[in-house]
Amino acid sequence: MTVIIGMDPHKRSATIEALDPTGKILTTGRYTTDNPGYAEMLTAGQQFPDRIWAVEGCNGIGRHLAHRLVHDGETVIDVPAKLSAQVRVFATGNGRKTDPVDAHSVALAALHAPNLRRVEADPELIALAMLADRRDELGRSRTETICRLHRLLLELIPGGAKTFLSARQARELIAPITPSDAAARVRLRLVVELIEDLETIDRKTRAADKELRQLVTERGSTLMDLHGIGPSSAARLLADTGDIRRFRDRDRFASWNGTAPLDASSGDQQRHRLSRAGNRKINRVLHIMAIVQLRNRTPGRVYYDGRRAGGKTSMEALRALKRRLSNVIYARMLADQRRREWAGPGGQSGTATDSSATGSNPHTDPSDKPHPGPNKQANPTPAPTS
């Protein structure tokens, strides 16, 4: 009898509830997340020989506890917060939300959803995830710094500076300025400080990109060979996806990253609508990839122009392109993983994978399929041909 231990995690505390396969509550408890509290919680769970820990938000607030449990040899599955929220509404009949209610909802969600992702603490992927997060933070800091710099330069220089401004160009702009009063002197000093901050951020960004590129290459990934995928995007794809084979086919992968349209048909009317669900970080990676391909004469641009010529709006064509690029990434990651697993002694590749599976031409895939419903069997997905 497998017992499901649902957990509502927080920074300094965690509430658990254990359910048997019939939904009967076996035990509950609230524990701190320091070493003594964690040890007590682990002991409370280990009274059930056959157990599975269901933790809410293993990519967010629940990550620290989920990884500790995995390191201690426990089986942990990730329960999305949206899923547990839906279960909570149906289970309580109202919006009541407390830690015990949340833990109960997480356990119920895991009990009735057999295909939830199992958490695996791969040190290489954890390192990639942390560095990708850091790279995103540097990007946001640079944008904020540039915005502050533009605001001050507009008050120092008539008309301000150009939109895309580097630290060197900013220094050249302020070099001939001689402040005439106290306000101008302070304004100029603040501009100099912001330029120094910008130089520091740029230096850290280059170092982060170099480290990410090295780690992605050592992982055996060829994602950076695709047009529009850089070190940060490749690291994000590897870290958030994990084992690409956990997706049955490319349609499931597209549903997970939010590029597959949702079936909104009713009666004889067949239609689909934009999905706002899925992993938004991966969706952003695909969006950036699509925009980069549109700026150059790439197969992605050719596909986009073809959809526009077929009557699609610019946004509809862009969404269709993102869906095709999702297929390309799925095929490439699948081929990379097979190559890594088939590598022989000394790291040399064994049986080569089908080279066509790594093609980067988005027009080679047959259709923009929505996510197959739970009662639909997805057809085997052939690799794209180049």
N, C-alpha and C positions, 0 to 999 in steps of 0.2 A: 504494500500500500504506500504510494508516494504521497508525502505530505508537502503541501505548498505553504511556504512561509513568506507572506507578503510583508513588505517593508516600506514605510513612509520615511525617507531619510531627510535629515537636516544637517547643518554644519556640526552642531554639538550634541545632537540627540537623534535617536531613531526609534520609531514605534513599529513593533512587529505583531503579526497575527498568523497563527498556523491553522490551516484548514485541511481536513481529510478529503478524499475524492468526492464525498457526498455534500461537501460544503459545511460540515460541522466544525465549529470552532473548538480547537484543541488547547490553545494557549495564547495569551496575549502578554505584552510587556513593553515598557518604555525604558530605554537604556541610553547612557551617555556614549559618546563616540571616542572617549579617551581609552587608554589601554585596559583599565579595569572594567569599564562599562562594556567595551567590545568583547572582552573575554566572557563576561556574564551572558551577553546576548548569544555568543557562539555556543556556550554550554547549554543554553536553553534550546537552541535549535538542534544540537547534537543528540538530544534525547530521542529524536526520531531517526532511526537508522536509514530509511529511504526518504530523502528530503530534497527539495529544490527551493532555493531562495529566489524570490521574485522582487526585484528592486526597481522602484520607479525612477526614471531619469538617469540611466547609467552613463549617459553622455554629458550630464550636467551635475546637479547637486548630489546625485547618488553615486557618482563615479568613485569617490574615495573609499566608500564602504564596499562597493561591488568589487573593486580590485583587491581590497584586503581579504575578502571572502575567497576570491579565486586563488590568491596566493596561498591560502590555508587549505586548498584542495576542495573547496565547496563548489557545487554546481549553481550557477547564477544565471538568471534570464532577465532581460531588460524589458520592462513594461513601460510603454510610452505614456507620458502624462495625459495626453488626450484620451487614450483608451481607458485609463483608470477613472478619468473625470466622467466619461459617459457611463461607465459602470456605476459610479457613485450616485448619479442622478437616478438611474433606474432602481438601484438597490435601496436608496433611502426615500425616494419619492419627492425629494425637495433639494434645495441647495445647501443643506447642512454640511459643513466641512470642518472636521476636527482630525487630529492625528490618528486616533483609533479608527474613525470612519475611512480615512484615506488608506490605512494599512489593510482594512477589510476589502476595500475596492480593488486594491492592487492584487491581493490574493485571489479574489474572484475573477479578475481579468485574466490572470495567469492560469487559473483552473479551466477556463472555458476558451482560451485562445492557444491552441497547441503549436502554432508556428512562430512563436516569439523568438527573438534572437538570443542565442546563448553568448554570454560575455566571456571573452578570452583576453587575458592580460598579456599581450605580446609586447615586450619591452621596446622593440624597434618601432612598432606602430604608435605606442604611447609617446615615444620621443618625437616622432613625426607630428603627432597631434599637438603636442605642446609647442613645438617650433612653428607650426602653421598658425596656431593661435597668436603667438608672439608676433609673427609676420603681419597678421591682420591688424594687431594693435598698433604696430609701427605705421602701417598705412593710414589708419585713422588719425594717429597723432600728426602725421605729416599734413594731412588735409586740414586739420584744425590749425596747425601752425601757419600754413599758407594763407588761410582765410584771415587770421589775425594780422599777418604781414601785409596783405592787400589793403586791409582797412586802414592801417597806419600810413602806408605809402600813398594812399589816395589823399590824405591830409598833408603830406609832405610834397608830393609831386602832382601838378595839375593833370587830371586825367588818369592818374594812377599808373600801375604797371600792367604788362600783358598777363593774360590768364595763366599760361603755363610758364612759371617762373622758377628758375633755379637759384640756389644760394649765391653762386658766382655772379649771376646777372643782377641779383638784388644788391650785392655789394657795389657793383659798377654804377647802379642807379643812384645810390646815396653818396658816392664818393665826392661829387662836386657840391653837395649841399652844405651850406653854412647856416646853422640855426641863428635866428635873429632875436629870440626871446626865450623865456624859461619853458614855456609849453613846447616850443620847437625842439629845445635841447632834450627834454624828457622823451618826446616822441622819437627823436633820432636814436637816443640810447635804447629805447625799447625795441626799435627796429633792428639794431645791431644784435641785441640779445636773441631776438627771434631768428635772425639769420644764423647765429651760432647754434641755436636749438635745431634748426633745419639741417645744418651740416652734420650734427651729431646723429640725427635720425637717419639721414641718408647713409652715413657710414655704417650704422647698425643694420640698416636694411640690406646693404650689399653683403655684409658678413652673414646675415641670416639666409639670404638667397644662396650664397656659396655653400653653407652648411647643409641646407635643404637639398641642393642639387647633388651633393656628395652622398647623402643618406638615401635619396631616391634611387640613384644609380647603383649603390651597393645592394639595394633591395632587389635589383634585377628588373626594375620597371623601365619600360620604354615609352611611358606616357608623355614624356617631354618631347618626343619625336613628333607628336601630333601638333598641328598648327593651332596656336592659341593656348597651349598648356605650358605653364612655366613651373618652376620649382615649388612655389607655394601651392598652386592648384594641384599638382601631382601629389604632393604630400597630403593635402586635404582629401583627395580621392582615396588614397591608400589607407589613411588613418580611419576615416569614417566608414568606408566600405568593409574593411577587414577581409574576410574570405569571400571573394566574388561568387563562389559557387553556392553560397547560401541563397542566391536568387535563382529560381528555377529556370528562368530565361530572361532575355533582354526586356521583355514587356514588364516583368516584375521589377527589374532594376529601374526602368523608367517610371513606374508607379512610385517607387521608393524615393526617387529624386524629384518627383513632382513635374516631370515633363510629359507624362502620359495624360491625355485628356480624359476626363471623367464621363462615363456613359450617363446621359440625362434623357434617355429615350422614354417615351410614354405612348402606349398604344402603337399606332402605325407611324408615328412621328419618330424618326431616328435622328438624334442629334447628340453632340458632346459639348462639354463646357470646360473652361480652364480650371486646372487643379491648383488650389492654393495650399495643398497639403504637401507632405514629403519633406525630405531633408533640405532645408533652405540654403545651407552652406554649399551643398553639392549643386543645387539649382543655380546658385550664383556663379560657381565655377563654369557651368555649362553656358550661362549667359555671357560671361566674359569671353569664353572660347568662341561663341557665335559672333560676338561683336568684332573680335579680332579677325575672324575669317571674312567678315563682310567688308573690312577695310582693305582687303587684298584680293587679287584675282585667284581665288581658291575654289576647289569643288563646292565648298559651302556657299560661296557667293553665286556660283552657277545655279545651284539648287534653289537658293533664295530668289534669284531673278526668275527662275522658271515658275515658282509658285506665285510670284507677283503677276507674271504674264497670264497665269491661269485664273486670275480674278481674286486672289487673296489680298487682304490688306497687309500693310507692312508688319503689323503686330502678329497677325495670323501666320504670315510667312516666317517670321522670326521664331515663333513657337514651334512651327513645324521643323525648322532647322535645328533647334535645341533638341527636339525629340530624336532626330536622326543622329545628331552628335552623341546623344546618350547611347545609342546602339553601337556607334564606333568605339566609344570608351569601354563599353561592356565587352566587346570582342577583343579589344587590345588587352584589357586586364585579365581576361580569361586565358588568352594566349600566353601572357607573361607568367601567370601562375602555373600553367602547365609546363612551361619551359623551366621554371625554377624547380618544380617537383621532379622533372625528368633529367635534371642536370646530373651528369655522371661524376666520377671521382675527379677531384681537382677543380671542380666548378665548371668543367666543360659540358656543353649541352649534349644530351643524349639524342633521342629521337626528336627530330625537329617538328615543331608545330606547323600547321598549315599557314604559310606565309600570308595568304589572302585574308586571314582572320585579323591581321593587324593593319589592314588598309584604312586610310583616313578619309576616303571619299564618302561623304554623307549620302550621295545620291544612289549608293549601291543597295540600300535597304528597301524592302518591298512596300512597307506601309507605315502609317502613323497609327498604331493600334492603341486603343485604350486599354487600361488594366483589365485583364480577364476576370470575370466575376468568380465567386467562390464555387459555382457549379459548372464553370466552363473549364475545359481542359485545353491548356495552351499547346499549340503544335510545336514540335521540335524546331528550334531556331537554327537555320544554317548560318554559317559564318559569312559575312559580307565578302564579296569578291572585288578585287581591285581591277 
